[in-house]
């Protein structure tokens, strides 16, 4: 599978952006899709993840109540709606896919980078204060 992220840009603090991640290839059997971000000089961090077929979305505490992950199965696209953006949200955002369901004891790691095997190129989000 190949992932293509888009929708980044420059926005003022308090503004909104919607990122898109289009998957080419057969992803309906993939277990989960996630958004990560990496700010300059920092490690990549998980932002949100969602089961591709169904399920409750999960968010990092830093974005909870501001970001919303969703999917359009027909379009094979996953979105990240980002509202009330803050300067600290400035980063390159990546989408990633995981094929298999993790074992129960590893479910808490679903916002960890090693849990995902397929990555798209990033899209830059810059929030000006």
Protein Blocks (a to p, Z undefined) as FASTA:
>chain_A
ZZddehiacddehiacddddddedjfklpmbdcdddddehiacddfbdcdfkbccddddf
klgokaccdddfklopacdddehiafklgccddddddfbdcdfklmmmmmgfklpcbdcd
dddddddZZ
